[in-house]
Amino acid sequence: MAHPARSSAATPTAWWWVRHRSSSSSPPCRQSDPLSSKMGGFNRGAGHGATFPDNSGRYWHTSTTVVCVKNTWERRIGIWPTGFDKDDVMWCNTDFGDYPMYLPSARTDGQLRPDWWLLNYKKPVTVSSTLGSYHANNAVDENIKTYWSARTADKGEWIQTDLGQLSTVHAIQINYADQDAEFVGKQTGIYHQYELYASTDGKNGRCWWTKVKTKPTCRTTTSNSRNLSKPVTSSS
């Protein structure tokens, strides 16, 4: 899934959940469960985790998010701001947890604020080919359980997303799916290569970045994010 991004406002897609710690002035009570939950967004769920303080004394909560498409235990790991309020009540904020951001600078008073937002959410998509029901628009529906797949893995397959208007693109994020994977675990001999093109008319584009195999190591990955040193103006 290719996700161009820009600066803008956005609607929160996550929920707050808390649990209470008993104090010396009150009788012991069981902590509510769960501490974290994420009911919406690209990758849902926020359970089975652990809480820890960083070197600056700020608390963070890591937890697993659900994919559960190719395998029952297919998961991703999220990290969320956590802390205690003035009443010693523990909180966890999973808001905007789907967006790539720099940590800890993105965190302000328990809030996470990404620098950019999606440009191509549910925008028109055209592709070189389609495998079965893995349709093109799955690439921009913000659902980790769906994806687009080309008919082959051959050189020359492509995907184009229409942004609807001239936009300033600051970054690209591509989330991979394990279509036709025949192995389990991290592989070091398999890699992705692609070129990124920008166009102002949807027809004539120029290549402004190429992803190639790198040495000495090149590992498979679930996602690849590229922040541009210089923003690009594009409509597709």
HELIX and SHEET records of a PDB file:
HELIX    1   1 ALA A  136  VAL A  140  5                                   5    
SHEET    1   A 4 TRP A 117  LEU A 118  0                                        
SHEET    2   A 4 ALA A   2  ARG A   6 -1                                        
SHEET    3   A 4 SER A 167  ASN A 175 -1                                        
SHEET    4   A 4 SER A 223  SER A 234 -1                                        
SHEET    1   B 5 TRP A  16  HIS A  20  0                                        
SHEET    2   B 5 VAL A  89  ASN A  93 -1                                        
SHEET    3   B 5 ARG A  75  PHE A  84 -1                                        
SHEET    4   B 5 TYR A  59  VAL A  66 -1                                        
SHEET    5   B 5 GLY A  47  PRO A  53 -1                                        
SHEET    1   C 2 ARG A 107  THR A 108  0                                        
SHEET    2   C 2 GLN A 111  LEU A 112 -1                                        
SHEET    1   D 2 VAL A 125  VAL A 127  0                                        
SHEET    2   D 2 ILE A 159  THR A 161 -1                                        
SHEET    1   E 2 TYR A 194  SER A 199  0                                        
SHEET    2   E 2 GLY A 205  LYS A 211 -1                                        
END                                                                             
